[in-house]
Amino acid sequence: EKFKTLKTEGNGFVKEGKYEEAVNKYNECMKLNTKECVIYTNRALCYLKLCKYEEAKQDCDHVLQIEDSNIKAFYRRALAYKGLQVRKKNMAGI
């Protein structure tokens, strides 16, 4: 029950664009249940919005180890890789 409440609060923060707060809620969810893939893909979305591409990639990798056909995880991992590539190019250009 507490898990559901935290997840709902986290989702609410995402809708408001408060990604740091959402990450904190999803982290609390994970303390209660580490098997729920949705929490990882939701947190990955927040990390993408915060330009934390490595963290997003790790969350997606974790989900894909459990559910190897999770479309959201594949999509968000691709976005994370893209973000990492752009960052690498920008660093090379400096």
PyRosetta script that sets phi, psi and omega in degrees:
from pyrosetta import init, pose_from_sequence

init()
pose = pose_from_sequence("EKFKTLKTEGNGFVKEGKYEEAVNKYNECMKLNTKECVIYTNRALCYLKLCKYEEAKQDCDHVLQIEDSNIKAFYRRALAYKGLQVRKKNMAGI")
pose.set_psi(1, -46.9)
pose.set_omega(1, 177.6)
pose.set_phi(2, -61.3)
pose.set_psi(2, -39.0)
pose.set_omega(2, 178.7)
pose.set_phi(3, -57.3)
pose.set_psi(3, -47.9)
pose.set_omega(3, -178.5)
pose.set_phi(4, -61.3)
pose.set_psi(4, -42.0)
pose.set_omega(4, 179.5)
pose.set_phi(5, -62.3)
pose.set_psi(5, -46.8)
pose.set_omega(5, 180.0)
pose.set_phi(6, -62.5)
pose.set_psi(6, -41.9)
pose.set_omega(6, 179.8)
pose.set_phi(7, -62.3)
pose.set_psi(7, -45.0)
pose.set_omega(7, 179.5)
pose.set_phi(8, -61.9)
pose.set_psi(8, -43.4)
pose.set_omega(8, 178.0)
pose.set_phi(9, -62.1)
pose.set_psi(9, -43.2)
pose.set_omega(9, 178.2)
pose.set_phi(10, -60.2)
pose.set_psi(10, -45.4)
pose.set_omega(10, 178.9)
pose.set_phi(11, -62.3)
pose.set_psi(11, -37.2)
pose.set_omega(11, 177.4)
pose.set_phi(12, -62.1)
pose.set_psi(12, -42.8)
pose.set_omega(12, 178.3)
pose.set_phi(13, -62.9)
pose.set_psi(13, -39.0)
pose.set_omega(13, 178.4)
pose.set_phi(14, -59.9)
pose.set_psi(14, -46.2)
pose.set_omega(14, -179.8)
pose.set_phi(15, -60.0)
pose.set_psi(15, -31.6)
pose.set_omega(15, -179.8)
pose.set_phi(16, -86.6)
pose.set_psi(16, -3.2)
pose.set_omega(16, -178.8)
pose.set_phi(17, 78.7)
pose.set_psi(17, 16.9)
pose.set_omega(17, 179.3)
pose.set_phi(18, -97.2)
pose.set_psi(18, 77.7)
pose.set_omega(18, -169.7)
pose.set_phi(19, -72.8)
pose.set_psi(19, -35.8)
pose.set_omega(19, 177.8)
pose.set_phi(20, -61.5)
pose.set_psi(20, -44.9)
pose.set_omega(20, 179.6)
pose.set_phi(21, -63.5)
pose.set_psi(21, -40.1)
pose.set_omega(21, 179.1)
pose.set_phi(22, -62.4)
pose.set_psi(22, -43.4)
pose.set_omega(22, 178.9)
pose.set_phi(23, -58.0)
pose.set_psi(23, -42.7)
pose.set_omega(23, 179.5)
pose.set_phi(24, -60.7)
pose.set_psi(24, -41.8)
pose.set_omega(24, 178.9)
pose.set_phi(25, -65.3)
pose.set_psi(25, -43.9)
pose.set_omega(25, -179.9)
pose.set_phi(26, -65.6)
pose.set_psi(26, -35.2)
pose.set_omega(26, 176.0)
pose.set_phi(27, -61.3)
pose.set_psi(27, -41.6)
pose.set_omega(27, 178.1)
pose.set_phi(28, -64.2)
pose.set_psi(28, -39.3)
pose.set_omega(28, 176.7)
pose.set_phi(29, -57.4)
pose.set_psi(29, -43.0)
pose.set_omega(29, -176.5)
pose.set_phi(30, -66.0)
pose.set_psi(30, -26.3)
pose.set_omega(30, 176.6)
pose.set_phi(31, -67.6)
pose.set_psi(31, -28.8)
pose.set_omega(31, -179.0)
pose.set_phi(32, -89.5)
pose.set_psi(32, -32.5)
pose.set_omega(32, -176.1)
pose.set_phi(33, -154.0)
pose.set_psi(33, 110.2)
pose.set_omega(33, -178.3)
pose.set_phi(34, -90.8)
pose.set_psi(34, -5.2)
pose.set_omega(34, -174.8)
pose.set_phi(35, -90.2)
pose.set_psi(35, -11.9)
pose.set_omega(35, -174.3)
pose.set_phi(36, -80.3)
pose.set_psi(36, 104.0)
pose.set_omega(36, -175.0)
pose.set_phi(37, -63.9)
pose.set_psi(37, -33.2)
pose.set_omega(37, -177.9)
pose.set_phi(38, -56.3)
pose.set_psi(38, -38.3)
pose.set_omega(38, -179.2)
pose.set_phi(39, -62.4)
pose.set_psi(39, -41.0)
pose.set_omega(39, 179.8)
pose.set_phi(40, -67.1)
pose.set_psi(40, -42.6)
pose.set_omega(40, -179.7)
pose.set_phi(41, -69.3)
pose.set_psi(41, -35.2)
pose.set_omega(41, 176.9)
pose.set_phi(42, -65.4)
pose.set_psi(42, -43.7)
pose.set_omega(42, -180.0)
pose.set_phi(43, -66.3)
pose.set_psi(43, -36.4)
pose.set_omega(43, 177.1)
pose.set_phi(44, -60.0)
pose.set_psi(44, -40.8)
pose.set_omega(44, 177.5)
pose.set_phi(45, -59.0)
pose.set_psi(45, -45.5)
pose.set_omega(45, 178.7)
pose.set_phi(46, -60.6)
pose.set_psi(46, -45.2)
pose.set_omega(46, 179.5)
pose.set_phi(47, -60.7)
pose.set_psi(47, -38.9)
pose.set_omega(47, 177.8)
pose.set_phi(48, -61.4)
pose.set_psi(48, -44.5)
pose.set_omega(48, -179.6)
pose.set_phi(49, -63.8)
pose.set_psi(49, -29.6)
pose.set_omega(49, -179.6)
pose.set_phi(50, -91.6)
pose.set_psi(50, 6.6)
pose.set_omega(50, -178.4)
pose.set_phi(51, 60.0)
pose.set_psi(51, 31.1)
pose.set_omega(51, 175.3)
pose.set_phi(52, -101.3)
pose.set_psi(52, 74.0)
pose.set_omega(52, -170.2)
pose.set_phi(53, -68.2)
pose.set_psi(53, -37.7)
pose.set_omega(53, -179.5)
pose.set_phi(54, -63.3)
pose.set_psi(54, -42.9)
pose.set_omega(54, 178.4)
pose.set_phi(55, -64.0)
pose.set_psi(55, -41.6)
pose.set_omega(55, 179.0)
pose.set_phi(56, -61.3)
pose.set_psi(56, -44.9)
pose.set_omega(56, 179.8)
pose.set_phi(57, -60.6)
pose.set_psi(57, -42.8)
pose.set_omega(57, -179.4)
pose.set_phi(58, -62.7)
pose.set_psi(58, -42.5)
pose.set_omega(58, 178.2)
pose.set_phi(59, -62.0)
pose.set_psi(59, -43.1)
pose.set_omega(59, -179.8)
pose.set_phi(60, -66.8)
pose.set_psi(60, -40.5)
pose.set_omega(60, 176.4)
pose.set_phi(61, -58.5)
pose.set_psi(61, -42.7)
pose.set_omega(61, 179.9)
pose.set_phi(62, -59.9)
pose.set_psi(62, -47.8)
pose.set_omega(62, -180.0)
pose.set_phi(63, -61.1)
pose.set_psi(63, -43.5)
pose.set_omega(63, -176.3)
pose.set_phi(64, -68.8)
pose.set_psi(64, -20.9)
pose.set_omega(64, 173.3)
pose.set_phi(65, -71.0)
pose.set_psi(65, -30.7)
pose.set_omega(65, -178.9)
pose.set_phi(66, -89.0)
pose.set_psi(66, -48.7)
pose.set_omega(66, -179.9)
pose.set_phi(67, -122.4)
pose.set_psi(67, 96.4)
pose.set_omega(67, -172.5)
pose.set_phi(68, -74.2)
pose.set_psi(68, 1.5)
pose.set_omega(68, 177.7)
pose.set_phi(69, -122.4)
pose.set_psi(69, 22.6)
pose.set_omega(69, -178.6)
pose.set_phi(70, -73.9)
pose.set_psi(70, 108.5)
pose.set_omega(70, -174.3)
pose.set_phi(71, -63.0)
pose.set_psi(71, -44.1)
pose.set_omega(71, -179.9)
pose.set_phi(72, -58.7)
pose.set_psi(72, -42.1)
pose.set_omega(72, -179.0)
pose.set_phi(73, -64.6)
pose.set_psi(73, -43.0)
pose.set_omega(73, 177.3)
pose.set_phi(74, -60.7)
pose.set_psi(74, -47.2)
pose.set_omega(74, -176.8)
pose.set_phi(75, -63.4)
pose.set_psi(75, -47.8)
pose.set_omega(75, -177.5)
pose.set_phi(76, -70.0)
pose.set_psi(76, -31.1)
pose.set_omega(76, 176.0)
pose.set_phi(77, -67.0)
pose.set_psi(77, -39.3)
pose.set_omega(77, 177.1)
pose.set_phi(78, -60.9)
pose.set_psi(78, -43.0)
pose.set_omega(78, 177.6)
pose.set_phi(79, -62.8)
pose.set_psi(79, -38.0)
pose.set_omega(79, 178.6)
pose.set_phi(80, -64.6)
pose.set_psi(80, -45.2)
pose.set_omega(80, 177.5)
pose.set_phi(81, -59.8)
pose.set_psi(81, -42.5)
pose.set_omega(81, 179.0)
pose.set_phi(82, -60.3)
pose.set_psi(82, -45.6)
pose.set_omega(82, 178.1)
pose.set_phi(83, -60.2)
pose.set_psi(83, -41.4)
pose.set_omega(83, 178.8)
pose.set_phi(84, -65.8)
pose.set_psi(84, -38.7)
pose.set_omega(84, 178.6)
pose.set_phi(85, -64.0)
pose.set_psi(85, -45.5)
pose.set_omega(85, 179.6)
pose.set_phi(86, -61.6)
pose.set_psi(86, -44.3)
pose.set_omega(86, 180.0)
pose.set_phi(87, -61.6)
pose.set_psi(87, -42.7)
pose.set_omega(87, -179.7)
pose.set_phi(88, -61.7)
pose.set_psi(88, -44.1)
pose.set_omega(88, 178.5)
pose.set_phi(89, -60.9)
pose.set_psi(89, -44.6)
pose.set_omega(89, -179.4)
pose.set_phi(90, -62.8)
pose.set_psi(90, -39.0)
pose.set_omega(90, 179.6)
pose.set_phi(91, -67.1)
pose.set_psi(91, -39.4)
pose.set_omega(91, -179.5)
pose.set_phi(92, -66.1)
pose.set_psi(92, -31.0)
pose.set_omega(92, -177.9)
pose.set_phi(93, -77.7)
pose.set_psi(93, -10.9)
pose.set_omega(93, -176.8)
pose.set_phi(94, -83.4)
pose.dump_pdb("model.pdb")
